[in-house]
């Protein structure tokens, strides 16, 4: 994989990690303020989707090596 593609994937992964952390903080704040449970569930679902995208990108960066 070319270095530029690798760098772009790493940048995308970093952005997704930050977004995942932001969702985590938002969810914790919503729970602390007693927000509607349905909204919290929706946020958790979005957070999980971000995590799934992050895992896919990380798999492209470091492919599985069968020894």
N, CA, C and O atoms as a Tripos MOL2 file, in Angstrom:
@<TRIPOS>MOLECULE
protein
  268   267    67     0     0
PROTEIN
NO_CHARGES

@<TRIPOS>ATOM
      1 N           0.8510   -1.1800    0.0000 N.3       1 UNK1
      2 CA          0.0000    0.0000    0.0000 C.3       1 UNK1
      3 C           0.8970    1.2430    0.0000 C.2       1 UNK1
      4 O           1.8210    1.3460    0.8070 O.2       1 UNK1
      5 N           0.6220    2.1820   -0.9050 N.am      2 UNK2
      6 CA          1.4360    3.4030   -0.9670 C.3       2 UNK2
      7 C           1.3880    4.1870    0.3450 C.2       2 UNK2
      8 O           0.4130    4.1290    1.0950 O.2       2 UNK2
      9 N           2.4670    4.9180    0.5920 N.am      3 UNK3
     10 CA          2.5810    5.6760    1.8360 C.3       3 UNK3
     11 C           1.4710    6.7040    1.9900 C.2       3 UNK3
     12 O           0.9870    6.9300    3.0990 O.2       3 UNK3
     13 N           1.0610    7.3310    0.8870 N.am      4 UNK4
     14 CA          0.0170    8.3510    0.9650 C.3       4 UNK4
     15 C          -1.3200    7.7270    1.3800 C.2       4 UNK4
     16 O          -2.0490    8.2990    2.1900 O.2       4 UNK4
     17 N          -1.6370    6.5640    0.8280 N.am      5 UNK5
     18 CA         -2.8610    5.8700    1.2100 C.3       5 UNK5
     19 C          -2.8130    5.4810    2.6880 C.2       5 UNK5
     20 O          -3.8020    5.6060    3.4090 O.2       5 UNK5
     21 N          -1.6590    5.0140    3.1180 N.am      6 UNK6
     22 CA         -1.4590    4.6330    4.5140 C.3       6 UNK6
     23 C          -1.6610    5.8480    5.4250 C.2       6 UNK6
     24 O          -2.3000    5.7420    6.4720 O.2       6 UNK6
     25 N          -1.1240    6.9850    5.0300 N.am      7 UNK7
     26 CA         -1.2590    8.2060    5.8260 C.3       7 UNK7
     27 C          -2.7190    8.6570    5.8930 C.2       7 UNK7
     28 O          -3.1900    9.0910    6.9440 O.2       7 UNK7
     29 N          -3.4260    8.5530    4.7770 N.am      8 UNK8
     30 CA         -4.8430    8.9330    4.7560 C.3       8 UNK8
     31 C          -5.6700    8.0270    5.6560 C.2       8 UNK8
     32 O          -6.5740    8.4920    6.3510 O.2       8 UNK8
     33 N          -5.3630    6.7320    5.6450 N.am      9 UNK9
     34 CA         -6.0740    5.8070    6.5160 C.3       9 UNK9
     35 C          -5.8030    6.1050    7.9840 C.2       9 UNK9
     36 O          -6.7110    6.0460    8.8130 O.2       9 UNK9
     37 N          -4.5610    6.4230    8.3000 N.am     10 UNK10
     38 CA         -4.2240    6.7590    9.6890 C.3      10 UNK10
     39 C          -4.9330    8.0450   10.1300 C.2      10 UNK10
     40 O          -5.3850    8.1450   11.2710 O.2      10 UNK10
     41 N          -5.0270    9.0090    9.2420 N.am     11 UNK11
     42 CA         -5.7240   10.2590    9.5550 C.3      11 UNK11
     43 C          -7.2140    9.9990    9.7650 C.2      11 UNK11
     44 O          -7.8130   10.5360   10.6970 O.2      11 UNK11
     45 N          -7.8040    9.1900    8.9130 N.am     12 UNK12
     46 CA         -9.2180    8.8400    9.0730 C.3      12 UNK12
     47 C          -9.4530    8.1090   10.3880 C.2      12 UNK12
     48 O         -10.4440    8.3560   11.0740 O.2      12 UNK12
     49 N          -8.5440    7.2130   10.7350 N.am     13 UNK13
     50 CA         -8.6640    6.4740   11.9900 C.3      13 UNK13
     51 C          -8.5780    7.4200   13.1860 C.2      13 UNK13
     52 O          -9.3240    7.2720   14.1540 O.2      13 UNK13
     53 N          -7.6760    8.3810   13.1170 N.am     14 UNK14
     54 CA         -7.5380    9.3440   14.2170 C.3      14 UNK14
     55 C          -8.8070   10.1820   14.3650 C.2      14 UNK14
     56 O          -9.2520   10.4480   15.4810 O.2      14 UNK14
     57 N          -9.3840   10.5940   13.2460 N.am     15 UNK15
     58 CA        -10.6300   11.3710   13.2970 C.3      15 UNK15
     59 C         -11.7680   10.5520   13.9000 C.2      15 UNK15
     60 O         -12.5460   11.0500   14.7130 O.2      15 UNK15
     61 N         -11.8510    9.2960   13.4900 N.am     16 UNK16
     62 CA        -12.9100    8.4360   14.0170 C.3      16 UNK16
     63 C         -12.7180    8.1540   15.5060 C.2      16 UNK16
     64 O         -13.6910    8.0890   16.2570 O.2      16 UNK16
     65 N         -11.4630    7.9870   15.9330 N.am     17 UNK17
     66 CA        -11.2100    7.7990   17.3660 C.3      17 UNK17
     67 C         -11.6750    9.0060   18.1590 C.2      17 UNK17
     68 O         -12.2830    8.8620   19.2200 O.2      17 UNK17
     69 N         -11.3890   10.1950   17.6480 N.am     18 UNK18
     70 CA        -11.8040   11.4230   18.3280 C.3      18 UNK18
     71 C         -13.3280   11.5300   18.3610 C.2      18 UNK18
     72 O         -13.9090   11.8930   19.3850 O.2      18 UNK18
     73 N         -13.9650   11.2170   17.2470 N.am     19 UNK19
     74 CA        -15.4220   11.2710   17.1870 C.3      19 UNK19
     75 C         -16.0410   10.2600   18.1540 C.2      19 UNK19
     76 O         -17.0520   10.5420   18.7970 O.2      19 UNK19
     77 N         -15.4270    9.0910   18.2480 N.am     20 UNK20
     78 CA        -15.9030    8.0540   19.1690 C.3      20 UNK20
     79 C         -15.8110    8.5540   20.6070 C.2      20 UNK20
     80 O         -16.7390    8.3620   21.3920 O.2      20 UNK20
     81 N         -14.6920    9.1940   20.9560 N.am     21 UNK21
     82 CA        -14.5200    9.7480   22.2960 C.3      21 UNK21
     83 C         -15.5270   10.8590   22.5690 C.2      21 UNK21
     84 O         -16.0430   10.9730   23.6810 O.2      21 UNK21
     85 N         -15.8080   11.6770   21.5580 N.am     22 UNK22
     86 CA        -16.7840   12.7510   21.7120 C.3      22 UNK22
     87 C         -18.1810   12.1910   21.9850 C.2      22 UNK22
     88 O         -18.9110   12.6980   22.8360 O.2      22 UNK22
     89 N         -18.5370   11.1460   21.2550 N.am     23 UNK23
     90 CA        -19.8410   10.5050   21.4840 C.3      23 UNK23
     91 C         -19.8940    9.9140   22.8920 C.2      23 UNK23
     92 O         -20.9250    9.9910   23.5590 O.2      23 UNK23
     93 N         -18.7960    9.3310   23.3410 N.am     24 UNK24
     94 CA        -18.7460    8.7510   24.6760 C.3      24 UNK24
     95 C         -18.9830    9.8200   25.7340 C.2      24 UNK24
     96 O         -19.7510    9.6120   26.6730 O.2      24 UNK24
     97 N         -18.3250   10.9590   25.5800 N.am     25 UNK25
     98 CA        -18.5060   12.0570   26.5270 C.3      25 UNK25
     99 C         -19.9410   12.5890   26.4890 C.2      25 UNK25
    100 O         -20.5260   12.8940   27.5280 O.2      25 UNK25
    101 N         -20.4950   12.6940   25.2950 N.am     26 UNK26
    102 CA        -21.8650   13.1870   25.1560 C.3      26 UNK26
    103 C         -22.8620   12.2210   25.7990 C.2      26 UNK26
    104 O         -23.8090   12.6430   26.4620 O.2      26 UNK26
    105 N         -22.6400   10.9400   25.5970 N.am     27 UNK27
    106 CA        -23.5340    9.9360   26.1870 C.3      27 UNK27
    107 C         -23.4660    9.9940   27.7070 C.2      27 UNK27
    108 O         -24.4930    9.9440   28.3840 O.2      27 UNK27
    109 N         -22.2570   10.0990   28.2390 N.am     28 UNK28
    110 CA        -22.1170   10.1980   29.6960 C.3      28 UNK28
    111 C         -22.8020   11.4410   30.2440 C.2      28 UNK28
    112 O         -23.4170   11.3880   31.3090 O.2      28 UNK28
    113 N         -22.7060   12.5510   29.5370 N.am     29 UNK29
    114 CA        -23.3690   13.7780   29.9650 C.3      29 UNK29
    115 C         -24.8890   13.6190   29.9010 C.2      29 UNK29
    116 O         -25.6050   14.0850   30.7870 O.2      29 UNK29
    117 N         -25.3720   12.9660   28.8590 N.am     30 UNK30
    118 CA        -26.8130   12.7510   28.7260 C.3      30 UNK30
    119 C         -27.3370   11.8770   29.8590 C.2      30 UNK30
    120 O         -28.4140   12.1350   30.3970 O.2      30 UNK30
    121 N         -26.5910   10.8600   30.2170 N.am     31 UNK31
    122 CA        -27.0010    9.9770   31.3080 C.3      31 UNK31
    123 C         -26.9860   10.7400   32.6290 C.2      31 UNK31
    124 O         -27.8860   10.5790   33.4530 O.2      31 UNK31
    125 N         -25.9580   11.5740   32.8310 N.am     32 UNK32
    126 CA        -25.8360   12.3350   34.0770 C.3      32 UNK32
    127 C         -26.9780   13.3340   34.2510 C.2      32 UNK32
    128 O         -27.4080   13.5990   35.3730 O.2      32 UNK32
    129 N         -27.4690   13.8860   33.1400 N.am     33 UNK33
    130 CA        -28.5470   14.8720   33.2350 C.3      33 UNK33
    131 C         -29.9240   14.2310   33.1960 C.2      33 UNK33
    132 O         -30.9350   14.9280   33.2850 O.2      33 UNK33
    133 N         -29.9750   12.9150   33.0650 N.am     34 UNK34
    134 CA        -31.2650   12.2280   33.0550 C.3      34 UNK34
    135 C         -32.0220   12.3720   31.7510 C.2      34 UNK34
    136 O         -33.2470   12.4880   31.7440 O.2      34 UNK34
    137 N         -31.2930   12.3640   30.6500 N.am     35 UNK35
    138 CA        -31.9040   12.4970   29.3300 C.3      35 UNK35
    139 C         -32.7410   11.2640   29.0070 C.2      35 UNK35
    140 O         -32.5940   10.2130   29.6310 O.2      35 UNK35
    141 N         -33.6060   11.4110   28.0350 N.am     36 UNK36
    142 CA        -34.4810   10.3330   27.5810 C.3      36 UNK36
    143 C         -33.6540    9.1050   27.1790 C.2      36 UNK36
    144 O         -32.6520    9.2280   26.4750 O.2      36 UNK36
    145 N         -34.0790    7.9370   27.6270 N.am     37 UNK37
    146 CA        -33.3480    6.6910   27.3670 C.3      37 UNK37
    147 C         -33.2780    6.3750   25.8730 C.2      37 UNK37
    148 O         -32.2920    5.8030   25.4080 O.2      37 UNK37
    149 N         -34.3010    6.7390   25.1280 N.am     38 UNK38
    150 CA        -34.2990    6.4740   23.6870 C.3      38 UNK38
    151 C         -33.2140    7.2850   22.9830 C.2      38 UNK38
    152 O         -32.5470    6.7820   22.0780 O.2      38 UNK38
    153 N         -33.0390    8.5210   23.3920 N.am     39 UNK39
    154 CA        -31.9690    9.3420   22.7940 C.3      39 UNK39
    155 C         -30.5960    8.7670   23.1150 C.2      39 UNK39
    156 O         -29.7040    8.7510   22.2670 O.2      39 UNK39
    157 N         -30.4350    8.2950   24.3500 N.am     40 UNK40
    158 CA        -29.1630    7.7040   24.7510 C.3      40 UNK40
    159 C         -28.8880    6.4590   23.9040 C.2      40 UNK40
    160 O         -27.7620    6.2510   23.4510 O.2      40 UNK40
    161 N         -29.9150    5.6320   23.6920 N.am     41 UNK41
    162 CA        -29.7520    4.4380   22.8620 C.3      41 UNK41
    163 C         -29.3510    4.7950   21.4450 C.2      41 UNK41
    164 O         -28.4970    4.1320   20.8560 O.2      41 UNK41
    165 N         -29.9550    5.8320   20.8900 N.am     42 UNK42
    166 CA        -29.6060    6.2640   19.5310 C.3      42 UNK42
    167 C         -28.1480    6.7130   19.4540 C.2      42 UNK42
    168 O         -27.4330    6.3950   18.5040 O.2      42 UNK42
    169 N         -27.7250    7.4560   20.4710 N.am     43 UNK43
    170 CA        -26.3320    7.9100   20.4920 C.3      43 UNK43
    171 C         -25.3760    6.7190   20.6020 C.2      43 UNK43
    172 O         -24.3280    6.6940   19.9550 O.2      43 UNK43
    173 N         -25.7440    5.7390   21.4220 N.am     44 UNK44
    174 CA        -24.9060    4.5540   21.5670 C.3      44 UNK44
    175 C         -24.8180    3.7910   20.2500 C.2      44 UNK44
    176 O         -23.7670    3.2470   19.9130 O.2      44 UNK44
    177 N         -25.9160    3.7520   19.5110 N.am     45 UNK45
    178 CA        -25.9230    3.0620   18.2220 C.3      45 UNK45
    179 C         -24.9960    3.7770   17.2300 C.2      45 UNK45
    180 O         -24.2700    3.1280   16.4770 O.2      45 UNK45
    181 N         -25.0240    5.1110   17.2330 N.am     46 UNK46
    182 CA        -24.1260    5.8780   16.3610 C.3      46 UNK46
    183 C         -22.6730    5.6560   16.7660 C.2      46 UNK46
    184 O         -21.7920    5.5280   15.9170 O.2      46 UNK46
    185 N         -22.4380    5.6140   18.0750 N.am     47 UNK47
    186 CA        -21.0840    5.3940   18.5740 C.3      47 UNK47
    187 C         -20.5740    4.0260   18.1270 C.2      47 UNK47
    188 O         -19.4110    3.8910   17.7480 O.2      47 UNK47
    189 N         -21.4310    3.0230   18.1710 N.am     48 UNK48
    190 CA        -21.0520    1.6790   17.7370 C.3      48 UNK48
    191 C         -20.7470    1.6460   16.2390 C.2      48 UNK48
    192 O         -19.8180    0.9630   15.8080 O.2      48 UNK48
    193 N         -21.5230    2.3790   15.4520 N.am     49 UNK49
    194 CA        -21.2720    2.4370   14.0050 C.3      49 UNK49
    195 C         -19.9040    3.0710   13.7220 C.2      49 UNK49
    196 O         -19.1870    2.6390   12.8190 O.2      49 UNK49
    197 N         -19.5570    4.0840   14.4910 N.am     50 UNK50
    198 CA        -18.2520    4.7250   14.3370 C.3      50 UNK50
    199 C         -17.1480    3.7410   14.7000 C.2      50 UNK50
    200 O         -16.1230    3.6720   14.0220 O.2      50 UNK50
    201 N         -17.3570    2.9900   15.7570 N.am     51 UNK51
    202 CA        -16.3640    1.9950   16.1720 C.3      51 UNK51
    203 C         -16.1760    0.9370   15.0940 C.2      51 UNK51
    204 O         -15.0540    0.5040   14.8340 O.2      51 UNK51
    205 N         -17.2670    0.5230   14.4690 N.am     52 UNK52
    206 CA        -17.1780   -0.4650   13.3910 C.3      52 UNK52
    207 C         -16.3580    0.0740   12.2160 C.2      52 UNK52
    208 O         -15.5290   -0.6430   11.6540 O.2      52 UNK52
    209 N         -16.5900    1.3430   11.8450 N.am     53 UNK53
    210 CA        -15.8100    1.9520   10.7640 C.3      53 UNK53
    211 C         -14.3390    2.0240   11.1480 C.2      53 UNK53
    212 O         -13.4610    1.7830   10.3200 O.2      53 UNK53
    213 N         -14.0790    2.3540   12.4000 N.am     54 UNK54
    214 CA        -12.7080    2.4630   12.8840 C.3      54 UNK54
    215 C         -12.0000    1.1170   12.7970 C.2      54 UNK54
    216 O         -10.8450    1.0500   12.3770 O.2      54 UNK54
    217 N         -12.6720    0.0630   13.1840 N.am     55 UNK55
    218 CA        -12.0820   -1.2800   13.1140 C.3      55 UNK55
    219 C         -11.7750   -1.6560   11.6640 C.2      55 UNK55
    220 O         -10.7300   -2.2450   11.3860 O.2      55 UNK55
    221 N         -12.6720   -1.3200   10.7420 N.am     56 UNK56
    222 CA        -12.4280   -1.6190    9.3310 C.3      56 UNK56
    223 C         -11.1860   -0.9010    8.8170 C.2      56 UNK56
    224 O         -10.3730   -1.4840    8.0990 O.2      56 UNK56
    225 N         -11.0470    0.3590    9.1880 N.am     57 UNK57
    226 CA         -9.8830    1.1320    8.7390 C.3      57 UNK57
    227 C          -8.6070    0.5830    9.3640 C.2      57 UNK57
    228 O          -7.5870    0.4560    8.6880 O.2      57 UNK57
    229 N          -8.6620    0.2580   10.6540 N.am     58 UNK58
    230 CA         -7.4780   -0.2860   11.3130 C.3      58 UNK58
    231 C          -7.0790   -1.6300   10.7040 C.2      58 UNK58
    232 O          -5.8920   -1.9490   10.6380 O.2      58 UNK58
    233 N          -8.0550   -2.4160   10.2600 N.am     59 UNK59
    234 CA         -7.7440   -3.6790    9.5950 C.3      59 UNK59
    235 C          -7.0350   -3.4410    8.2600 C.2      59 UNK59
    236 O          -6.2040   -4.2500    7.8490 O.2      59 UNK59
    237 N          -7.3540   -2.3520    7.5900 N.am     60 UNK60
    238 CA         -6.6810   -2.0250    6.3330 C.3      60 UNK60
    239 C          -5.2480   -1.5660    6.5900 C.2      60 UNK60
    240 O          -4.3490   -1.8340    5.7930 O.2      60 UNK60
    241 N          -5.0430   -0.8760    7.7030 N.am     61 UNK61
    242 CA         -3.7050   -0.3860    8.0400 C.3      61 UNK61
    243 C          -2.7920   -1.5500    8.4100 C.2      61 UNK61
    244 O          -1.6690   -1.6590    7.9180 O.2      61 UNK61
    245 N          -3.2950   -2.4170    9.2840 N.am     62 UNK62
    246 CA         -2.5090   -3.5640    9.7420 C.3      62 UNK62
    247 C          -3.2830   -4.8360    9.3870 C.2      62 UNK62
    248 O          -4.1170   -5.2940   10.1680 O.2      62 UNK62
    249 N          -3.0100   -5.4010    8.2230 N.am     63 UNK63
    250 CA         -3.7450   -6.6110    7.8150 C.3      63 UNK63
    251 C          -3.3540   -7.8030    8.6900 C.2      63 UNK63
    252 O          -2.2570   -7.8530    9.2470 O.2      63 UNK63
    253 N          -4.2670   -8.7470    8.7940 N.am     64 UNK64
    254 CA         -3.9960   -9.9670    9.5410 C.3      64 UNK64
    255 C          -2.9020  -10.7650    8.8290 C.2      64 UNK64
    256 O          -2.9300  -10.9390    7.6110 O.2      64 UNK64
    257 N          -1.9510  -11.2400    9.6090 N.am     65 UNK65
    258 CA         -0.8720  -12.0480    9.0470 C.3      65 UNK65
    259 C          -0.9780  -13.4310    9.6630 C.2      65 UNK65
    260 O          -0.8710  -13.5970   10.8780 O.2      65 UNK65
    261 N          -1.1890  -14.4100    8.8120 N.am     66 UNK66
    262 CA         -1.2850  -15.7790    9.2810 C.3      66 UNK66
    263 C           0.1160  -16.3650    9.3180 C.2      66 UNK66
    264 O           0.8000  -16.4670    8.3000 O.2      66 UNK66
    265 N           0.5210  -16.7470   10.5160 N.am     67 UNK67
    266 CA          1.8900  -17.2810   10.6710 C.3      67 UNK67
    267 C           1.9250  -18.7660   10.4900 C.2      67 UNK67
    268 O           2.9900  -19.3750   10.5860 O.2      67 UNK67
@<TRIPOS>BOND
     1     1     2 1
     2     2     3 1
     3     3     4 2
     4     3     5 am
     5     5     6 1
     6     6     7 1
     7     7     8 2
     8     7     9 am
     9     9    10 1
    10    10    11 1
    11    11    12 2
    12    11    13 am
    13    13    14 1
    14    14    15 1
    15    15    16 2
    16    15    17 am
    17    17    18 1
    18    18    19 1
    19    19    20 2
    20    19    21 am
    21    21    22 1
    22    22    23 1
    23    23    24 2
    24    23    25 am
    25    25    26 1
    26    26    27 1
    27    27    28 2
    28    27    29 am
    29    29    30 1
    30    30    31 1
    31    31    32 2
    32    31    33 am
    33    33    34 1
    34    34    35 1
    35    35    36 2
    36    35    37 am
    37    37    38 1
    38    38    39 1
    39    39    40 2
    40    39    41 am
    41    41    42 1
    42    42    43 1
    43    43    44 2
    44    43    45 am
    45    45    46 1
    46    46    47 1
    47    47    48 2
    48    47    49 am
    49    49    50 1
    50    50    51 1
    51    51    52 2
    52    51    53 am
    53    53    54 1
    54    54    55 1
    55    55    56 2
    56    55    57 am
    57    57    58 1
    58    58    59 1
    59    59    60 2
    60    59    61 am
    61    61    62 1
    62    62    63 1
    63    63    64 2
    64    63    65 am
    65    65    66 1
    66    66    67 1
    67    67    68 2
    68    67    69 am
    69    69    70 1
    70    70    71 1
    71    71    72 2
    72    71    73 am
    73    73    74 1
    74    74    75 1
    75    75    76 2
    76    75    77 am
    77    77    78 1
    78    78    79 1
    79    79    80 2
    80    79    81 am
    81    81    82 1
    82    82    83 1
    83    83    84 2
    84    83    85 am
    85    85    86 1
    86    86    87 1
    87    87    88 2
    88    87    89 am
    89    89    90 1
    90    90    91 1
    91    91    92 2
    92    91    93 am
    93    93    94 1
    94    94    95 1
    95    95    96 2
    96    95    97 am
    97    97    98 1
    98    98    99 1
    99    99   100 2
   100    99   101 am
   101   101   102 1
   102   102   103 1
   103   103   104 2
   104   103   105 am
   105   105   106 1
   106   106   107 1
   107   107   108 2
   108   107   109 am
   109   109   110 1
   110   110   111 1
   111   111   112 2
   112   111   113 am
   113   113   114 1
   114   114   115 1
   115   115   116 2
   116   115   117 am
   117   117   118 1
   118   118   119 1
   119   119   120 2
   120   119   121 am
   121   121   122 1
   122   122   123 1
   123   123   124 2
   124   123   125 am
   125   125   126 1
   126   126   127 1
   127   127   128 2
   128   127   129 am
   129   129   130 1
   130   130   131 1
   131   131   132 2
   132   131   133 am
   133   133   134 1
   134   134   135 1
   135   135   136 2
   136   135   137 am
   137   137   138 1
   138   138   139 1
   139   139   140 2
   140   139   141 am
   141   141   142 1
   142   142   143 1
   143   143   144 2
   144   143   145 am
   145   145   146 1
   146   146   147 1
   147   147   148 2
   148   147   149 am
   149   149   150 1
   150   150   151 1
   151   151   152 2
   152   151   153 am
   153   153   154 1
   154   154   155 1
   155   155   156 2
   156   155   157 am
   157   157   158 1
   158   158   159 1
   159   159   160 2
   160   159   161 am
   161   161   162 1
   162   162   163 1
   163   163   164 2
   164   163   165 am
   165   165   166 1
   166   166   167 1
   167   167   168 2
   168   167   169 am
   169   169   170 1
   170   170   171 1
   171   171   172 2
   172   171   173 am
   173   173   174 1
   174   174   175 1
   175   175   176 2
   176   175   177 am
   177   177   178 1
   178   178   179 1
   179   179   180 2
   180   179   181 am
   181   181   182 1
   182   182   183 1
   183   183   184 2
   184   183   185 am
   185   185   186 1
   186   186   187 1
   187   187   188 2
   188   187   189 am
   189   189   190 1
   190   190   191 1
   191   191   192 2
   192   191   193 am
   193   193   194 1
   194   194   195 1
   195   195   196 2
   196   195   197 am
   197   197   198 1
   198   198   199 1
   199   199   200 2
   200   199   201 am
   201   201   202 1
   202   202   203 1
   203   203   204 2
   204   203   205 am
   205   205   206 1
   206   206   207 1
   207   207   208 2
   208   207   209 am
   209   209   210 1
   210   210   211 1
   211   211   212 2
   212   211   213 am
   213   213   214 1
   214   214   215 1
   215   215   216 2
   216   215   217 am
   217   217   218 1
   218   218   219 1
   219   219   220 2
   220   219   221 am
   221   221   222 1
   222   222   223 1
   223   223   224 2
   224   223   225 am
   225   225   226 1
   226   226   227 1
   227   227   228 2
   228   227   229 am
   229   229   230 1
   230   230   231 1
   231   231   232 2
   232   231   233 am
   233   233   234 1
   234   234   235 1
   235   235   236 2
   236   235   237 am
   237   237   238 1
   238   238   239 1
   239   239   240 2
   240   239   241 am
   241   241   242 1
   242   242   243 1
   243   243   244 2
   244   243   245 am
   245   245   246 1
   246   246   247 1
   247   247   248 2
   248   247   249 am
   249   249   250 1
   250   250   251 1
   251   251   252 2
   252   251   253 am
   253   253   254 1
   254   254   255 1
   255   255   256 2
   256   255   257 am
   257   257   258 1
   258   258   259 1
   259   259   260 2
   260   259   261 am
   261   261   262 1
   262   262   263 1
   263   263   264 2
   264   263   265 am
   265   265   266 1
   266   266   267 1
   267   267   268 2
@<TRIPOS>SUBSTRUCTURE
     1 UNK1         2 RESIDUE 1 A UNK
     2 UNK2         6 RESIDUE 1 A UNK
     3 UNK3        10 RESIDUE 1 A UNK
     4 UNK4        14 RESIDUE 1 A UNK
     5 UNK5        18 RESIDUE 1 A UNK
     6 UNK6        22 RESIDUE 1 A UNK
     7 UNK7        26 RESIDUE 1 A UNK
     8 UNK8        30 RESIDUE 1 A UNK
     9 UNK9        34 RESIDUE 1 A UNK
    10 UNK10       38 RESIDUE 1 A UNK
    11 UNK11       42 RESIDUE 1 A UNK
    12 UNK12       46 RESIDUE 1 A UNK
    13 UNK13       50 RESIDUE 1 A UNK
    14 UNK14       54 RESIDUE 1 A UNK
    15 UNK15       58 RESIDUE 1 A UNK
    16 UNK16       62 RESIDUE 1 A UNK
    17 UNK17       66 RESIDUE 1 A UNK
    18 UNK18       70 RESIDUE 1 A UNK
    19 UNK19       74 RESIDUE 1 A UNK
    20 UNK20       78 RESIDUE 1 A UNK
    21 UNK21       82 RESIDUE 1 A UNK
    22 UNK22       86 RESIDUE 1 A UNK
    23 UNK23       90 RESIDUE 1 A UNK
    24 UNK24       94 RESIDUE 1 A UNK
    25 UNK25       98 RESIDUE 1 A UNK
    26 UNK26      102 RESIDUE 1 A UNK
    27 UNK27      106 RESIDUE 1 A UNK
    28 UNK28      110 RESIDUE 1 A UNK
    29 UNK29      114 RESIDUE 1 A UNK
    30 UNK30      118 RESIDUE 1 A UNK
    31 UNK31      122 RESIDUE 1 A UNK
    32 UNK32      126 RESIDUE 1 A UNK
    33 UNK33      130 RESIDUE 1 A UNK
    34 UNK34      134 RESIDUE 1 A UNK
    35 UNK35      138 RESIDUE 1 A UNK
    36 UNK36      142 RESIDUE 1 A UNK
    37 UNK37      146 RESIDUE 1 A UNK
    38 UNK38      150 RESIDUE 1 A UNK
    39 UNK39      154 RESIDUE 1 A UNK
    40 UNK40      158 RESIDUE 1 A UNK
    41 UNK41      162 RESIDUE 1 A UNK
    42 UNK42      166 RESIDUE 1 A UNK
    43 UNK43      170 RESIDUE 1 A UNK
    44 UNK44      174 RESIDUE 1 A UNK
    45 UNK45      178 RESIDUE 1 A UNK
    46 UNK46      182 RESIDUE 1 A UNK
    47 UNK47      186 RESIDUE 1 A UNK
    48 UNK48      190 RESIDUE 1 A UNK
    49 UNK49      194 RESIDUE 1 A UNK
    50 UNK50      198 RESIDUE 1 A UNK
    51 UNK51      202 RESIDUE 1 A UNK
    52 UNK52      206 RESIDUE 1 A UNK
    53 UNK53      210 RESIDUE 1 A UNK
    54 UNK54      214 RESIDUE 1 A UNK
    55 UNK55      218 RESIDUE 1 A UNK
    56 UNK56      222 RESIDUE 1 A UNK
    57 UNK57      226 RESIDUE 1 A UNK
    58 UNK58      230 RESIDUE 1 A UNK
    59 UNK59      234 RESIDUE 1 A UNK
    60 UNK60      238 RESIDUE 1 A UNK
    61 UNK61      242 RESIDUE 1 A UNK
    62 UNK62      246 RESIDUE 1 A UNK
    63 UNK63      250 RESIDUE 1 A UNK
    64 UNK64      254 RESIDUE 1 A UNK
    65 UNK65      258 RESIDUE 1 A UNK
    66 UNK66      262 RESIDUE 1 A UNK
    67 UNK67      266 RESIDUE 1 A UNK
